[in-house]
Each structure stands twice: as structure tokens, then as C-alpha cells.
Amino acid sequence: MSERKAYGYFADGIVFRRMSATDRDGVQSFFDDMGAESAAFFNVDHGNEKRVMAFFENGKTDHVFWVAEAGNVIVGLAFIWDVDSRVPWFGVAVRDGWQGKHIGSGMVRSVCEICRKEGRGGILLRTAESNFRARTLYERCGFENIGLHPSGELLYLKRFEL
Ligand SMILES: CC(C)(COP(=O)(O)OP(=O)(O)OC[C@H]1O[C@@H](n2cnc3c(N)ncnc32)[C@H](O)[C@@H]1OP(=O)(O)O)[C@@H](O)C(=O)NCCC(=O)NCCS
């Protein structure tokens, strides 16, 4: 069963599922098509591109990756890392041209639901202070700004109820 059916936060036609080895070209195209604004927030120095593409080289077992798919186009990417921690880190991006259609909030809510059901304590993330779209999204999904990360970005935490 796709996780879309399990979690149901997406519009019809969007499938949310774990990323698999066959997604390599689709994920590369997701990064190749990323515009400057999204890259400035999500892919500085190609950091997240290297992180995600490493999955196809070595499985990147300290991470879990998901994709949102429309037809055969990957329109969203989400992942957690430090997966052995009770409070893993989280990252998310939506393909340019597909933003503002609740794919990002669907992925945030789905990953929160998955992590909560796994018995984790919460999720951490950081984002640029100027990334108002992401901040609004995280705050609407129950994340709380708990201060500054040493990088200068804002640190957000979502705690799961026991
Ligand atoms: C941030 C991002 C993941 C949000 O995903 P999205 O699918 O575009 O957002 P959604 O459609 O789910 O919007 C969720 C909420 O965000 C807010 N939002 C969306 N677009 C916004 C905008 N242009 N300005 C301000 N708030 C906005 C709204 O509160 C919206 O809820 P509403 O439509 O019910 O009011 C996506 O825009 C993205 O990938 N941006 C570039 C990469 C990035 O910044 N990643 C996060 C790095 S920390």
C-alpha cells in the first residue's frame, strides 16, 4: 500500500512513498530543474543533492527518504536523518512549478505521522529566517521555533504527544 493511502494528506494523483533505487533519474531531474530561489534555501553547495544521490550509491542507511510523485514526475522529496535518534532531523522540498499545492504540507504531516507511530519523541529541522513559506508551513504543522542553530538558521522542533 502506498503511504498516500495510509496517510491521505495529498490531492488525487499524488502518490507518497519511500524512495527506491529506480528513482535515480527522477530525483536527478528534480535537482536539475531546481531554480535559484529553491536552491538557495534547500541545496546550498549542492549539499542536499549529494545527500539524496548518495542513497543510490550506498543506500545511505542513516537516512530514510520519501518521494511525492505525480504520474512519473517526482514533485517532492522528504527525508529524515540521524534515524537512530528518538528525535531525527528532517528535510523537505517541492519541485518548482508544483509549490503551493499542499504537497509540502502533505509530506511534513505524513512524515510526522510515520515518526510518531514509530514511537519517536519528535522531529527537528532548521530553516533560513527569510524562508517565510517554509516557516509558515512548519508552524501550521505544529513545529515550534526553539531558537537558533549554530549555522544561524532557525531551529524548529515538533514534539509528539506521549
Ligand atoms: C517550503 C516548501 C517545502 C513548501 O511546500 P509547498 O508544497 O510549496 O507548500 P504548501 O502548498 O504545502 O503550503 C503550506 C502552507 O505554507 C504557506 N505558504 C505556501 N506558499 C506560501 C507563500 N508563497 N508565502 C507564504 N506562505 C506560503 C501557507 O501557509 C500554506 O498553507 P495554506 O495554503 O493552507 O495557507 C516548498 O515551497 C519548497 O520546496 N520550497 C523550496 C525549498 C525549501 O525552502 N525547502 C525547505 C527548506 S527548510
The ligand as an ORCA input file, in Angstrom:
! r2SCAN-3c Opt
* xyz 0 1
  C       8.748     25.251      1.581
  C       8.054     24.204      0.715
  C       8.563     22.811      1.104
  C       6.536     24.279      0.998
  O       5.869     23.296      0.235
  P       4.594     23.724     -0.653
  O       4.028     22.497     -1.227
  O       5.017     24.787     -1.594
  O       3.665     24.360      0.455
  P       2.125     24.041      0.701
  O       1.365     24.207     -0.556
  O       2.027     22.740      1.396
  O       1.750     25.236      1.669
  C       1.600     25.026      3.042
  C       1.447     26.380      3.709
  O       2.641     27.142      3.522
  C       2.272     28.500      3.427
  N       2.659     29.040      2.144
  C       2.649     28.430      0.930
  N       3.079     29.269     -0.015
  C       3.403     30.412      0.630
  C       3.920     31.668      0.198
  N       4.205     31.905     -1.113
  N       4.134     32.629      1.137
  C       3.857     32.402      2.450
  N       3.353     31.237      2.898
  C       3.129     30.261      1.997
  C       0.793     28.588      3.603
  O       0.543     28.713      4.988
  C       0.337     27.251      3.147
  O      -0.878     26.866      3.670
  P      -2.271     27.409      3.034
  O      -2.177     27.302      1.544
  O      -3.273     26.483      3.635
  O      -2.384     28.825      3.518
  C       8.257     24.451     -0.808
  O       7.747     25.690     -1.156
  C       9.716     24.356     -1.240
  O      10.172     23.286     -1.583
  N      10.436     25.482     -1.247
  C      11.833     25.481     -1.697
  C      12.740     24.596     -0.876
  C      12.610     24.889      0.601
  O      12.532     26.039      1.020
  N      12.624     23.813      1.399
  C      12.566     23.929      2.851
  C      13.937     24.208      3.360
  S      13.927     24.335      5.118
*
